[in-house]
């Protein structure tokens, strides 16, 4: 049986998990990937994962997204 780890304890999260965690839409999160100061994306082939702590810092430092 696979153990479920809370999002708040994961190192890397999916776009879907990030949307659920922050209440920001998946499309908007993907749009943020193109921002100049985006430092929270880890590419795995064609798949993108989000570095949760860096993403949290990124969002907390923004006034508008």
CHARMM internal coordinates of N, CA and C (Angstrom, degrees):
IC EDIT
DIST 1 N 1 CA 1.4403
DIST 1 CA 1 C 1.5285
ANGL 1 N 1 CA 1 C 108.96
DIST 1 C 2 N 1.3461
ANGL 1 CA 1 C 2 N 116.34
DIHE 1 N 1 CA 1 C 2 N 131.93
DIST 2 N 2 CA 1.4485
ANGL 1 C 2 N 2 CA 122.40
DIHE 1 CA 1 C 2 N 2 CA -179.20
DIST 2 CA 2 C 1.5261
ANGL 2 N 2 CA 2 C 109.98
DIHE 1 C 2 N 2 CA 2 C -81.63
DIST 2 C 3 N 1.3307
ANGL 2 CA 2 C 3 N 115.63
DIHE 2 N 2 CA 2 C 3 N 129.21
DIST 3 N 3 CA 1.4548
ANGL 2 C 3 N 3 CA 121.33
DIHE 2 CA 2 C 3 N 3 CA -179.45
DIST 3 CA 3 C 1.5303
ANGL 3 N 3 CA 3 C 110.00
DIHE 2 C 3 N 3 CA 3 C -81.82
DIST 3 C 4 N 1.3033
ANGL 3 CA 3 C 4 N 116.94
DIHE 3 N 3 CA 3 C 4 N 134.66
DIST 4 N 4 CA 1.4569
ANGL 3 C 4 N 4 CA 122.03
DIHE 3 CA 3 C 4 N 4 CA 179.15
DIST 4 CA 4 C 1.5271
ANGL 4 N 4 CA 4 C 109.76
DIHE 3 C 4 N 4 CA 4 C -88.52
DIST 4 C 5 N 1.3291
ANGL 4 CA 4 C 5 N 115.89
DIHE 4 N 4 CA 4 C 5 N 127.04
DIST 5 N 5 CA 1.4534
ANGL 4 C 5 N 5 CA 121.84
DIHE 4 CA 4 C 5 N 5 CA 179.48
DIST 5 CA 5 C 1.5293
ANGL 5 N 5 CA 5 C 107.83
DIHE 4 C 5 N 5 CA 5 C -104.34
DIST 5 C 6 N 1.3183
ANGL 5 CA 5 C 6 N 117.99
DIHE 5 N 5 CA 5 C 6 N 130.35
DIST 6 N 6 CA 1.4673
ANGL 5 C 6 N 6 CA 119.89
DIHE 5 CA 5 C 6 N 6 CA 178.25
DIST 6 CA 6 C 1.5328
ANGL 6 N 6 CA 6 C 110.86
DIHE 5 C 6 N 6 CA 6 C -60.26
DIST 6 C 7 N 1.3175
ANGL 6 CA 6 C 7 N 116.48
DIHE 6 N 6 CA 6 C 7 N 144.50
DIST 7 N 7 CA 1.4664
ANGL 6 C 7 N 7 CA 121.50
DIHE 6 CA 6 C 7 N 7 CA -179.21
DIST 7 CA 7 C 1.5254
ANGL 7 N 7 CA 7 C 110.48
DIHE 6 C 7 N 7 CA 7 C -54.63
DIST 7 C 8 N 1.2975
ANGL 7 CA 7 C 8 N 117.74
DIHE 7 N 7 CA 7 C 8 N -39.46
DIST 8 N 8 CA 1.4647
ANGL 7 C 8 N 8 CA 121.74
DIHE 7 CA 7 C 8 N 8 CA -177.21
DIST 8 CA 8 C 1.5273
ANGL 8 N 8 CA 8 C 113.40
DIHE 7 C 8 N 8 CA 8 C -65.39
DIST 8 C 9 N 1.3337
ANGL 8 CA 8 C 9 N 117.45
DIHE 8 N 8 CA 8 C 9 N -10.05
DIST 9 N 9 CA 1.4603
ANGL 8 C 9 N 9 CA 121.20
DIHE 8 CA 8 C 9 N 9 CA 178.99
DIST 9 CA 9 C 1.5258
ANGL 9 N 9 CA 9 C 112.63
DIHE 8 C 9 N 9 CA 9 C -110.17
DIST 9 C 10 N 1.3316
ANGL 9 CA 9 C 10 N 117.62
DIHE 9 N 9 CA 9 C 10 N -2.03
DIST 10 N 10 CA 1.4639
ANGL 9 C 10 N 10 CA 120.81
DIHE 9 CA 9 C 10 N 10 CA -178.88
DIST 10 CA 10 C 1.5171
ANGL 10 N 10 CA 10 C 110.65
DIHE 9 C 10 N 10 CA 10 C -84.22
DIST 10 C 11 N 1.3112
ANGL 10 CA 10 C 11 N 116.16
DIHE 10 N 10 CA 10 C 11 N 145.56
DIST 11 N 11 CA 1.4586
ANGL 10 C 11 N 11 CA 122.69
DIHE 10 CA 10 C 11 N 11 CA 175.46
DIST 11 CA 11 C 1.5234
ANGL 11 N 11 CA 11 C 109.92
DIHE 10 C 11 N 11 CA 11 C -76.70
DIST 11 C 12 N 1.3254
ANGL 11 CA 11 C 12 N 116.55
DIHE 11 N 11 CA 11 C 12 N -45.91
DIST 12 N 12 CA 1.4632
ANGL 11 C 12 N 12 CA 123.31
DIHE 11 CA 11 C 12 N 12 CA -179.92
DIST 12 CA 12 C 1.5189
ANGL 12 N 12 CA 12 C 108.99
DIHE 11 C 12 N 12 CA 12 C -120.80
DIST 12 C 13 N 1.3292
ANGL 12 CA 12 C 13 N 115.85
DIHE 12 N 12 CA 12 C 13 N 141.24
DIST 13 N 13 CA 1.4590
ANGL 12 C 13 N 13 CA 120.62
DIHE 12 CA 12 C 13 N 13 CA 178.09
DIST 13 CA 13 C 1.5229
ANGL 13 N 13 CA 13 C 109.86
DIHE 12 C 13 N 13 CA 13 C -131.54
DIST 13 C 14 N 1.3072
ANGL 13 CA 13 C 14 N 115.80
DIHE 13 N 13 CA 13 C 14 N 159.18
DIST 14 N 14 CA 1.4628
ANGL 13 C 14 N 14 CA 121.24
DIHE 13 CA 13 C 14 N 14 CA 177.20
DIST 14 CA 14 C 1.5206
ANGL 14 N 14 CA 14 C 109.27
DIHE 13 C 14 N 14 CA 14 C -83.20
DIST 14 C 15 N 1.3232
ANGL 14 CA 14 C 15 N 115.42
DIHE 14 N 14 CA 14 C 15 N 167.38
DIST 15 N 15 CA 1.4677
ANGL 14 C 15 N 15 CA 120.43
DIHE 14 CA 14 C 15 N 15 CA 176.26
DIST 15 CA 15 C 1.5200
ANGL 15 N 15 CA 15 C 109.60
DIHE 14 C 15 N 15 CA 15 C -59.47
DIST 15 C 16 N 1.3103
ANGL 15 CA 15 C 16 N 116.80
DIHE 15 N 15 CA 15 C 16 N -40.63
DIST 16 N 16 CA 1.4650
ANGL 15 C 16 N 16 CA 121.29
DIHE 15 CA 15 C 16 N 16 CA 179.91
DIST 16 CA 16 C 1.5281
ANGL 16 N 16 CA 16 C 111.18
DIHE 15 C 16 N 16 CA 16 C -62.11
DIST 16 C 17 N 1.3254
ANGL 16 CA 16 C 17 N 116.45
DIHE 16 N 16 CA 16 C 17 N -43.44
DIST 17 N 17 CA 1.4612
ANGL 16 C 17 N 17 CA 120.44
DIHE 16 CA 16 C 17 N 17 CA 178.33
DIST 17 CA 17 C 1.5285
ANGL 17 N 17 CA 17 C 110.86
DIHE 16 C 17 N 17 CA 17 C -66.19
DIST 17 C 18 N 1.3291
ANGL 17 CA 17 C 18 N 117.22
DIHE 17 N 17 CA 17 C 18 N -39.86
DIST 18 N 18 CA 1.4652
ANGL 17 C 18 N 18 CA 121.20
DIHE 17 CA 17 C 18 N 18 CA 178.40
DIST 18 CA 18 C 1.5246
ANGL 18 N 18 CA 18 C 110.75
DIHE 17 C 18 N 18 CA 18 C -62.44
DIST 18 C 19 N 1.3220
ANGL 18 CA 18 C 19 N 116.74
DIHE 18 N 18 CA 18 C 19 N -40.17
DIST 19 N 19 CA 1.4683
ANGL 18 C 19 N 19 CA 120.88
DIHE 18 CA 18 C 19 N 19 CA 178.28
DIST 19 CA 19 C 1.5279
ANGL 19 N 19 CA 19 C 110.29
DIHE 18 C 19 N 19 CA 19 C -64.02
DIST 19 C 20 N 1.2987
ANGL 19 CA 19 C 20 N 116.41
DIHE 19 N 19 CA 19 C 20 N -43.03
DIST 20 N 20 CA 1.4659
ANGL 19 C 20 N 20 CA 121.20
DIHE 19 CA 19 C 20 N 20 CA 178.91
DIST 20 CA 20 C 1.5337
ANGL 20 N 20 CA 20 C 110.34
DIHE 19 C 20 N 20 CA 20 C -65.30
DIST 20 C 21 N 1.3040
ANGL 20 CA 20 C 21 N 116.86
DIHE 20 N 20 CA 20 C 21 N -41.09
DIST 21 N 21 CA 1.4693
ANGL 20 C 21 N 21 CA 123.83
DIHE 20 CA 20 C 21 N 21 CA -176.60
DIST 21 CA 21 C 1.5239
ANGL 21 N 21 CA 21 C 112.24
DIHE 20 C 21 N 21 CA 21 C -68.35
DIST 21 C 22 N 1.3544
ANGL 21 CA 21 C 22 N 117.18
DIHE 21 N 21 CA 21 C 22 N -36.89
DIST 22 N 22 CA 1.4631
ANGL 21 C 22 N 22 CA 121.18
DIHE 21 CA 21 C 22 N 22 CA -172.15
DIST 22 CA 22 C 1.5265
ANGL 22 N 22 CA 22 C 114.46
DIHE 21 C 22 N 22 CA 22 C -109.56
DIST 22 C 23 N 1.3212
ANGL 22 CA 22 C 23 N 117.30
DIHE 22 N 22 CA 22 C 23 N -10.79
DIST 23 N 23 CA 1.4658
ANGL 22 C 23 N 23 CA 121.94
DIHE 22 CA 22 C 23 N 23 CA -175.10
DIST 23 CA 23 C 1.5303
ANGL 23 N 23 CA 23 C 111.15
DIHE 22 C 23 N 23 CA 23 C 63.57
DIST 23 C 24 N 1.3259
ANGL 23 CA 23 C 24 N 116.08
DIHE 23 N 23 CA 23 C 24 N 29.84
DIST 24 N 24 CA 1.4604
ANGL 23 C 24 N 24 CA 122.54
DIHE 23 CA 23 C 24 N 24 CA 172.62
DIST 24 CA 24 C 1.5228
ANGL 24 N 24 CA 24 C 105.87
DIHE 23 C 24 N 24 CA 24 C -107.38
DIST 24 C 25 N 1.3138
ANGL 24 CA 24 C 25 N 117.74
DIHE 24 N 24 CA 24 C 25 N 137.70
DIST 25 N 25 CA 1.4550
ANGL 24 C 25 N 25 CA 121.13
DIHE 24 CA 24 C 25 N 25 CA -177.01
DIST 25 CA 25 C 1.5233
ANGL 25 N 25 CA 25 C 113.29
DIHE 24 C 25 N 25 CA 25 C -63.30
DIST 25 C 26 N 1.3198
ANGL 25 CA 25 C 26 N 115.61
DIHE 25 N 25 CA 25 C 26 N 150.50
DIST 26 N 26 CA 1.4655
ANGL 25 C 26 N 26 CA 121.53
DIHE 25 CA 25 C 26 N 26 CA 179.86
DIST 26 CA 26 C 1.5225
ANGL 26 N 26 CA 26 C 111.62
DIHE 25 C 26 N 26 CA 26 C -58.52
DIST 26 C 27 N 1.3239
ANGL 26 CA 26 C 27 N 117.19
DIHE 26 N 26 CA 26 C 27 N -42.50
DIST 27 N 27 CA 1.4716
ANGL 26 C 27 N 27 CA 119.97
DIHE 26 CA 26 C 27 N 27 CA 179.81
DIST 27 CA 27 C 1.5233
ANGL 27 N 27 CA 27 C 111.36
DIHE 26 C 27 N 27 CA 27 C -63.00
DIST 27 C 28 N 1.3190
ANGL 27 CA 27 C 28 N 117.11
DIHE 27 N 27 CA 27 C 28 N -40.12
DIST 28 N 28 CA 1.4654
ANGL 27 C 28 N 28 CA 120.73
DIHE 27 CA 27 C 28 N 28 CA 178.92
DIST 28 CA 28 C 1.5234
ANGL 28 N 28 CA 28 C 110.13
DIHE 27 C 28 N 28 CA 28 C -65.73
DIST 28 C 29 N 1.3203
ANGL 28 CA 28 C 29 N 117.73
DIHE 28 N 28 CA 28 C 29 N -40.13
DIST 29 N 29 CA 1.4707
ANGL 28 C 29 N 29 CA 120.82
DIHE 28 CA 28 C 29 N 29 CA 178.46
DIST 29 CA 29 C 1.5198
ANGL 29 N 29 CA 29 C 109.84
DIHE 28 C 29 N 29 CA 29 C -62.95
DIST 29 C 30 N 1.3292
ANGL 29 CA 29 C 30 N 117.42
DIHE 29 N 29 CA 29 C 30 N -43.76
DIST 30 N 30 CA 1.4677
ANGL 29 C 30 N 30 CA 120.22
DIHE 29 CA 29 C 30 N 30 CA 177.63
DIST 30 CA 30 C 1.5285
ANGL 30 N 30 CA 30 C 110.98
DIHE 29 C 30 N 30 CA 30 C -63.53
DIST 30 C 31 N 1.3187
ANGL 30 CA 30 C 31 N 116.76
DIHE 30 N 30 CA 30 C 31 N -34.79
DIST 31 N 31 CA 1.4667
ANGL 30 C 31 N 31 CA 121.44
DIHE 30 CA 30 C 31 N 31 CA 176.84
DIST 31 CA 31 C 1.5279
ANGL 31 N 31 CA 31 C 110.49
DIHE 30 C 31 N 31 CA 31 C -63.71
DIST 31 C 32 N 1.3258
ANGL 31 CA 31 C 32 N 117.20
DIHE 31 N 31 CA 31 C 32 N -36.71
DIST 32 N 32 CA 1.4642
ANGL 31 C 32 N 32 CA 121.32
DIHE 31 CA 31 C 32 N 32 CA 179.26
DIST 32 CA 32 C 1.5281
ANGL 32 N 32 CA 32 C 111.68
DIHE 31 C 32 N 32 CA 32 C -63.73
DIST 32 C 33 N 1.3362
ANGL 32 CA 32 C 33 N 117.76
DIHE 32 N 32 CA 32 C 33 N -24.39
DIST 33 N 33 CA 1.4686
ANGL 32 C 33 N 33 CA 121.59
DIHE 32 CA 32 C 33 N 33 CA 178.63
DIST 33 CA 33 C 1.5175
ANGL 33 N 33 CA 33 C 111.06
DIHE 32 C 33 N 33 CA 33 C -57.82
DIST 33 C 34 N 1.3232
ANGL 33 CA 33 C 34 N 118.13
DIHE 33 N 33 CA 33 C 34 N -26.69
DIST 34 N 34 CA 1.4665
ANGL 33 C 34 N 34 CA 122.00
DIHE 33 CA 33 C 34 N 34 CA -175.62
DIST 34 CA 34 C 1.5255
ANGL 34 N 34 CA 34 C 112.68
DIHE 33 C 34 N 34 CA 34 C -89.80
DIST 34 C 35 N 1.3240
ANGL 34 CA 34 C 35 N 117.98
DIHE 34 N 34 CA 34 C 35 N -5.83
DIST 35 N 35 CA 1.4574
ANGL 34 C 35 N 35 CA 121.23
DIHE 34 CA 34 C 35 N 35 CA 179.39
DIST 35 CA 35 C 1.5275
ANGL 35 N 35 CA 35 C 110.38
DIHE 34 C 35 N 35 CA 35 C -66.86
DIST 35 C 36 N 1.3072
ANGL 35 CA 35 C 36 N 115.64
DIHE 35 N 35 CA 35 C 36 N 145.76
DIST 36 N 36 CA 1.4685
ANGL 35 C 36 N 36 CA 121.75
DIHE 35 CA 35 C 36 N 36 CA -177.92
DIST 36 CA 36 C 1.5267
ANGL 36 N 36 CA 36 C 112.57
DIHE 35 C 36 N 36 CA 36 C -59.04
DIST 36 C 37 N 1.3287
ANGL 36 CA 36 C 37 N 117.43
DIHE 36 N 36 CA 36 C 37 N -38.49
DIST 37 N 37 CA 1.4611
ANGL 36 C 37 N 37 CA 120.78
DIHE 36 CA 36 C 37 N 37 CA -176.54
DIST 37 CA 37 C 1.5316
ANGL 37 N 37 CA 37 C 113.81
DIHE 36 C 37 N 37 CA 37 C -92.89
DIST 37 C 38 N 1.3188
ANGL 37 CA 37 C 38 N 116.45
DIHE 37 N 37 CA 37 C 38 N 14.73
DIST 38 N 38 CA 1.4664
ANGL 37 C 38 N 38 CA 121.11
DIHE 37 CA 37 C 38 N 38 CA 178.93
DIST 38 CA 38 C 1.5309
ANGL 38 N 38 CA 38 C 109.53
DIHE 37 C 38 N 38 CA 38 C -70.11
DIST 38 C 39 N 1.3201
ANGL 38 CA 38 C 39 N 116.60
DIHE 38 N 38 CA 38 C 39 N 117.88
DIST 39 N 39 CA 1.4687
ANGL 38 C 39 N 39 CA 121.23
DIHE 38 CA 38 C 39 N 39 CA 179.66
DIST 39 CA 39 C 1.5187
ANGL 39 N 39 CA 39 C 112.00
DIHE 38 C 39 N 39 CA 39 C -130.33
DIST 39 C 40 N 1.3213
ANGL 39 CA 39 C 40 N 116.44
DIHE 39 N 39 CA 39 C 40 N 19.70
DIST 40 N 40 CA 1.4585
ANGL 39 C 40 N 40 CA 120.04
DIHE 39 CA 39 C 40 N 40 CA -172.78
DIST 40 CA 40 C 1.5229
ANGL 40 N 40 CA 40 C 114.51
DIHE 39 C 40 N 40 CA 40 C -113.12
DIST 40 C 41 N 1.3345
ANGL 40 CA 40 C 41 N 118.30
DIHE 40 N 40 CA 40 C 41 N 8.06
DIST 41 N 41 CA 1.4662
ANGL 40 C 41 N 41 CA 120.94
DIHE 40 CA 40 C 41 N 41 CA -176.91
DIST 41 CA 41 C 1.5239
ANGL 41 N 41 CA 41 C 110.52
DIHE 40 C 41 N 41 CA 41 C -103.52
DIST 41 C 42 N 1.3165
ANGL 41 CA 41 C 42 N 115.52
DIHE 41 N 41 CA 41 C 42 N 136.10
DIST 42 N 42 CA 1.4556
ANGL 41 C 42 N 42 CA 123.26
DIHE 41 CA 41 C 42 N 42 CA 173.87
DIST 42 CA 42 C 1.5217
ANGL 42 N 42 CA 42 C 106.84
DIHE 41 C 42 N 42 CA 42 C -118.95
DIST 42 C 43 N 1.3346
ANGL 42 CA 42 C 43 N 116.48
DIHE 42 N 42 CA 42 C 43 N 118.63
DIST 43 N 43 CA 1.4602
ANGL 42 C 43 N 43 CA 121.24
DIHE 42 CA 42 C 43 N 43 CA -179.75
DIST 43 CA 43 C 1.5246
ANGL 43 N 43 CA 43 C 109.58
DIHE 42 C 43 N 43 CA 43 C -86.51
DIST 43 C 44 N 1.3288
ANGL 43 CA 43 C 44 N 114.92
DIHE 43 N 43 CA 43 C 44 N 134.59
DIST 44 N 44 CA 1.4642
ANGL 43 C 44 N 44 CA 122.05
DIHE 43 CA 43 C 44 N 44 CA 176.47
DIST 44 CA 44 C 1.5210
ANGL 44 N 44 CA 44 C 105.59
DIHE 43 C 44 N 44 CA 44 C -128.66
DIST 44 C 45 N 1.3359
ANGL 44 CA 44 C 45 N 115.93
DIHE 44 N 44 CA 44 C 45 N 84.47
DIST 45 N 45 CA 1.4582
ANGL 44 C 45 N 45 CA 120.49
DIHE 44 CA 44 C 45 N 45 CA -172.20
DIST 45 CA 45 C 1.5193
ANGL 45 N 45 CA 45 C 108.52
DIHE 44 C 45 N 45 CA 45 C 67.65
DIST 45 C 46 N 1.3095
ANGL 45 CA 45 C 46 N 117.19
DIHE 45 N 45 CA 45 C 46 N -126.60
DIST 46 N 46 CA 1.4662
ANGL 45 C 46 N 46 CA 121.72
DIHE 45 CA 45 C 46 N 46 CA 178.23
DIST 46 CA 46 C 1.5259
ANGL 46 N 46 CA 46 C 111.63
DIHE 45 C 46 N 46 CA 46 C -87.58
DIST 46 C 47 N 1.3119
ANGL 46 CA 46 C 47 N 116.86
DIHE 46 N 46 CA 46 C 47 N -1.26
DIST 47 N 47 CA 1.4665
ANGL 46 C 47 N 47 CA 123.12
DIHE 46 CA 46 C 47 N 47 CA -175.74
DIST 47 CA 47 C 1.5235
ANGL 47 N 47 CA 47 C 109.34
DIHE 46 C 47 N 47 CA 47 C -99.50
DIST 47 C 48 N 1.3186
ANGL 47 CA 47 C 48 N 118.25
DIHE 47 N 47 CA 47 C 48 N 139.17
DIST 48 N 48 CA 1.4625
ANGL 47 C 48 N 48 CA 122.60
DIHE 47 CA 47 C 48 N 48 CA 178.60
DIST 48 CA 48 C 1.5203
ANGL 48 N 48 CA 48 C 110.21
DIHE 47 C 48 N 48 CA 48 C -113.58
DIST 48 C 49 N 1.3158
ANGL 48 CA 48 C 49 N 115.51
DIHE 48 N 48 CA 48 C 49 N 132.71
DIST 49 N 49 CA 1.4567
ANGL 48 C 49 N 49 CA 122.32
DIHE 48 CA 48 C 49 N 49 CA 173.40
DIST 49 CA 49 C 1.5209
ANGL 49 N 49 CA 49 C 107.87
DIHE 48 C 49 N 49 CA 49 C -114.63
DIST 49 C 50 N 1.3077
ANGL 49 CA 49 C 50 N 116.08
DIHE 49 N 49 CA 49 C 50 N 157.66
DIST 50 N 50 CA 1.4534
ANGL 49 C 50 N 50 CA 121.52
DIHE 49 CA 49 C 50 N 50 CA -176.91
DIST 50 CA 50 C 1.5174
ANGL 50 N 50 CA 50 C 109.44
DIHE 49 C 50 N 50 CA 50 C -112.97
DIST 50 C 51 N 1.3269
ANGL 50 CA 50 C 51 N 115.37
DIHE 50 N 50 CA 50 C 51 N 130.04
DIST 51 N 51 CA 1.4612
ANGL 50 C 51 N 51 CA 121.39
DIHE 50 CA 50 C 51 N 51 CA 174.49
DIST 51 CA 51 C 1.5283
ANGL 51 N 51 CA 51 C 105.81
DIHE 50 C 51 N 51 CA 51 C -76.08
DIST 51 C 52 N 1.3138
ANGL 51 CA 51 C 52 N 116.23
DIHE 51 N 51 CA 51 C 52 N 105.88
DIST 52 N 52 CA 1.4629
ANGL 51 C 52 N 52 CA 121.73
DIHE 51 CA 51 C 52 N 52 CA -169.32
DIST 52 CA 52 C 1.5161
ANGL 52 N 52 CA 52 C 113.28
DIHE 51 C 52 N 52 CA 52 C -55.56
DIST 52 C 53 N 1.3269
ANGL 52 CA 52 C 53 N 119.27
DIHE 52 N 52 CA 52 C 53 N -49.53
DIST 53 N 53 CA 1.4639
ANGL 52 C 53 N 53 CA 120.94
DIHE 52 CA 52 C 53 N 53 CA -176.67
DIST 53 CA 53 C 1.5251
ANGL 53 N 53 CA 53 C 111.88
DIHE 52 C 53 N 53 CA 53 C -64.70
DIST 53 C 54 N 1.3296
ANGL 53 CA 53 C 54 N 116.76
DIHE 53 N 53 CA 53 C 54 N -41.98
DIST 54 N 54 CA 1.4693
ANGL 53 C 54 N 54 CA 120.30
DIHE 53 CA 53 C 54 N 54 CA 177.84
DIST 54 CA 54 C 1.5233
ANGL 54 N 54 CA 54 C 110.15
DIHE 53 C 54 N 54 CA 54 C -64.65
DIST 54 C 55 N 1.3336
ANGL 54 CA 54 C 55 N 116.87
DIHE 54 N 54 CA 54 C 55 N -38.03
DIST 55 N 55 CA 1.4600
ANGL 54 C 55 N 55 CA 121.22
DIHE 54 CA 54 C 55 N 55 CA 178.40
DIST 55 CA 55 C 1.5287
ANGL 55 N 55 CA 55 C 110.16
DIHE 54 C 55 N 55 CA 55 C -64.76
DIST 55 C 56 N 1.3189
ANGL 55 CA 55 C 56 N 117.16
DIHE 55 N 55 CA 55 C 56 N -43.13
DIST 56 N 56 CA 1.4613
ANGL 55 C 56 N 56 CA 120.98
DIHE 55 CA 55 C 56 N 56 CA 177.45
DIST 56 CA 56 C 1.5281
ANGL 56 N 56 CA 56 C 110.37
DIHE 55 C 56 N 56 CA 56 C -58.82
DIST 56 C 57 N 1.3373
ANGL 56 CA 56 C 57 N 116.84
DIHE 56 N 56 CA 56 C 57 N -47.15
DIST 57 N 57 CA 1.4627
ANGL 56 C 57 N 57 CA 121.17
DIHE 56 CA 56 C 57 N 57 CA 178.74
DIST 57 CA 57 C 1.5299
ANGL 57 N 57 CA 57 C 110.95
DIHE 56 C 57 N 57 CA 57 C -60.87
DIST 57 C 58 N 1.3137
ANGL 57 CA 57 C 58 N 116.15
DIHE 57 N 57 CA 57 C 58 N -43.92
DIST 58 N 58 CA 1.4586
ANGL 57 C 58 N 58 CA 121.98
DIHE 57 CA 57 C 58 N 58 CA -179.91
DIST 58 CA 58 C 1.5263
ANGL 58 N 58 CA 58 C 110.13
DIHE 57 C 58 N 58 CA 58 C -58.07
DIST 58 C 59 N 1.3147
ANGL 58 CA 58 C 59 N 117.11
DIHE 58 N 58 CA 58 C 59 N -49.25
DIST 59 N 59 CA 1.4675
ANGL 58 C 59 N 59 CA 122.12
DIHE 58 CA 58 C 59 N 59 CA -178.36
DIST 59 CA 59 C 1.5326
ANGL 59 N 59 CA 59 C 110.46
DIHE 58 C 59 N 59 CA 59 C -65.89
DIST 59 C 60 N 1.3167
ANGL 59 CA 59 C 60 N 117.38
DIHE 59 N 59 CA 59 C 60 N -42.87
DIST 60 N 60 CA 1.4673
ANGL 59 C 60 N 60 CA 120.64
DIHE 59 CA 59 C 60 N 60 CA -177.99
DIST 60 CA 60 C 1.5315
ANGL 60 N 60 CA 60 C 112.87
DIHE 59 C 60 N 60 CA 60 C -65.79
DIST 60 C 61 N 1.3279
ANGL 60 CA 60 C 61 N 117.44
DIHE 60 N 60 CA 60 C 61 N -24.84
DIST 61 N 61 CA 1.4643
ANGL 60 C 61 N 61 CA 121.90
DIHE 60 CA 60 C 61 N 61 CA 179.61
DIST 61 CA 61 C 1.5159
ANGL 61 N 61 CA 61 C 113.17
DIHE 60 C 61 N 61 CA 61 C -89.22
DIST 61 C 62 N 1.3156
ANGL 61 CA 61 C 62 N 118.48
DIHE 61 N 61 CA 61 C 62 N -2.28
DIST 62 N 62 CA 1.4601
ANGL 61 C 62 N 62 CA 122.87
DIHE 61 CA 61 C 62 N 62 CA 179.85
DIST 62 CA 62 C 1.5200
ANGL 62 N 62 CA 62 C 109.85
DIHE 61 C 62 N 62 CA 62 C -96.23
DIST 62 C 63 N 1.3098
ANGL 62 CA 62 C 63 N 115.89
DIHE 62 N 62 CA 62 C 63 N 144.69
DIST 63 N 63 CA 1.4541
ANGL 62 C 63 N 63 CA 121.99
DIHE 62 CA 62 C 63 N 63 CA 173.04
DIST 63 CA 63 C 1.5297
ANGL 63 N 63 CA 63 C 109.98
DIHE 62 C 63 N 63 CA 63 C -97.11
DIST 63 C 64 N 1.3313
ANGL 63 CA 63 C 64 N 115.67
DIHE 63 N 63 CA 63 C 64 N -32.20
DIST 64 N 64 CA 1.4605
ANGL 63 C 64 N 64 CA 122.64
DIHE 63 CA 63 C 64 N 64 CA -177.96
DIST 64 CA 64 C 1.5154
ANGL 64 N 64 CA 64 C 107.73
DIHE 63 C 64 N 64 CA 64 C -140.51
DIST 64 C 65 N 1.3378
ANGL 64 CA 64 C 65 N 115.84
DIHE 64 N 64 CA 64 C 65 N 138.91
DIST 65 N 65 CA 1.4579
ANGL 64 C 65 N 65 CA 118.92
DIHE 64 CA 64 C 65 N 65 CA 173.58
DIST 65 CA 65 C 1.5193
ANGL 65 N 65 CA 65 C 109.80
DIHE 64 C 65 N 65 CA 65 C -126.44
END
COOR INIT
IC SEED 1 N 1 CA 1 C
IC BUILD
